[in-house]
Amino acid sequence: MGTPREIDGRNRTNDRFRTVSEMLDNGECEPTKAAVHGVLMATVAVCAAYNTAAWIKRRQTHLAINAILYTAAVWWERCHVVHHLRSCPRPSSTVSPDTKLKNAA
């Protein structure tokens, strides 16, 4: 007895979920990609601040190297965030602020 393809899931389409390869395509899920890079930027910024403070206190070479690398990573992640935000589609609404206020009353 055969199983219909819609039931076993092999050919089922679901518009709510995307595969990773689809999400990584250029122009797809850009706000999500920007958010991921934003989290990474915050993480490396904390690491850069810690290593800079530790280097000021202890003057160990590896701390200075870490501080420089983490600071460069902050800049690198910032570039990625800006790139993904610029790739976001522009809002299509052309309603002026005056129109919104007139309709509110």
Backbone torsions as a table, in degrees:
resi	resn	phi	psi	omega
1	MET	NA	126.4	-177.7
2	GLY	-85.2	155.3	178.1
3	THR	-104.6	128.8	177.9
4	PRO	-60.1	145.6	-176.8
5	ARG	-65.0	-28.9	-179.6
6	GLU	-69.7	-26.7	-177.0
7	ILE	-83.6	-41.4	-176.2
8	ASP	-79.7	-8.7	171.0
9	GLY	89.4	-1.5	-177.0
10	ARG	-67.3	-36.8	-177.8
11	ASN	-116.6	14.6	-179.4
12	ARG	-72.4	137.3	175.8
13	THR	-108.2	137.2	178.9
14	ASN	-134.8	111.3	-175.8
15	ASP	-72.7	-16.2	-177.6
16	ARG	-77.7	-25.7	-177.2
17	PHE	-113.9	143.8	178.0
18	ARG	-122.0	146.8	174.6
19	THR	-75.6	162.6	-179.7
20	VAL	-62.0	-40.7	-178.9
21	SER	-64.7	-34.0	175.8
22	GLU	-70.6	-39.5	-178.6
23	MET	-65.7	-31.7	-177.2
24	LEU	-81.5	-4.8	177.0
25	ASP	-64.0	151.3	179.8
26	ASN	-64.0	129.4	178.3
27	GLY	89.3	-1.8	179.9
28	GLU	-104.0	133.8	174.3
29	CYS	54.4	38.4	-177.0
30	GLU	-61.1	-39.8	177.4
31	PRO	-62.1	-36.5	178.3
32	THR	-66.4	-43.8	178.5
33	LYS	-62.0	-41.5	178.1
34	ALA	-63.0	-38.7	179.7
35	ALA	-66.1	-40.5	178.3
36	VAL	-62.5	-46.3	178.6
37	HIS	-66.6	-31.3	176.2
38	GLY	-64.9	-40.7	176.5
39	VAL	-64.1	-42.5	177.9
40	LEU	-64.1	-39.2	179.0
41	MET	-63.3	-41.1	178.0
42	ALA	-64.3	-39.9	-179.6
43	THR	-64.4	-48.1	-178.8
44	VAL	-71.1	-25.1	175.4
45	ALA	-66.8	-39.7	176.2
46	VAL	-64.3	-42.9	178.3
47	CYS	-62.9	-41.2	178.5
48	ALA	-63.9	-42.3	179.7
49	ALA	-65.1	-43.2	179.7
50	TYR	-62.5	-48.2	-177.3
51	ASN	-67.8	-33.6	176.4
52	THR	-66.1	-46.3	178.9
53	ALA	-63.3	-40.8	179.7
54	ALA	-66.1	-37.9	179.1
55	TRP	-66.8	-40.5	178.3
56	ILE	-60.9	-38.1	-178.3
57	LYS	-76.9	-45.0	-170.8
58	ARG	-108.3	-16.4	178.8
59	ARG	54.6	41.6	176.1
60	GLN	-95.5	139.0	-173.2
61	THR	-59.2	-43.2	-176.1
62	HIS	-64.2	-28.7	177.5
63	LEU	-70.0	-37.5	176.9
64	ALA	-65.5	-42.4	178.7
65	ILE	-63.3	-45.4	178.0
66	ASN	-59.6	-43.7	-179.3
67	ALA	-60.9	-42.3	179.2
68	ILE	-65.4	-45.4	-179.2
69	LEU	-64.8	-43.4	179.3
70	TYR	-67.2	-35.5	176.8
71	THR	-65.7	-40.6	175.7
72	ALA	-64.1	-36.1	178.8
73	ALA	-66.6	-34.5	176.1
74	VAL	-61.4	-46.6	178.6
75	TRP	-61.8	-43.3	-179.5
76	TRP	-60.6	-46.6	-179.7
77	GLU	-68.1	-35.0	176.5
78	ARG	-60.7	-41.3	177.9
79	CYS	-61.0	-39.6	178.7
80	HIS	-67.1	-42.2	179.3
81	VAL	-61.1	-46.9	-179.9
82	VAL	-61.7	-42.7	179.4
83	HIS	-59.8	-47.1	-177.9
84	HIS	-69.1	-36.5	178.6
85	LEU	-68.6	-34.8	177.0
86	ARG	-69.3	-25.4	179.9
87	SER	-83.1	-7.2	179.4
88	CYS	-67.5	142.1	177.3
89	PRO	-66.3	144.1	179.2
90	ARG	-75.1	145.5	176.8
91	PRO	-62.9	141.1	-176.4
92	SER	-91.0	-4.8	-178.8
93	SER	-70.9	130.4	179.1
94	THR	-116.6	25.1	-179.9
95	VAL	-76.4	130.1	179.4
96	SER	-80.2	154.6	179.1
97	PRO	-58.5	-32.3	179.5
98	ASP	-63.7	-39.0	-179.0
99	THR	-64.6	-39.9	179.9
100	LYS	-63.3	-40.0	-179.0
101	LEU	-69.6	-38.0	179.7
102	LYS	-66.5	-37.2	-178.6
103	ASN	-77.0	-19.1	-178.7
104	ALA	-71.6	-28.6	-177.2
105	ALA	-85.7	NA	NA
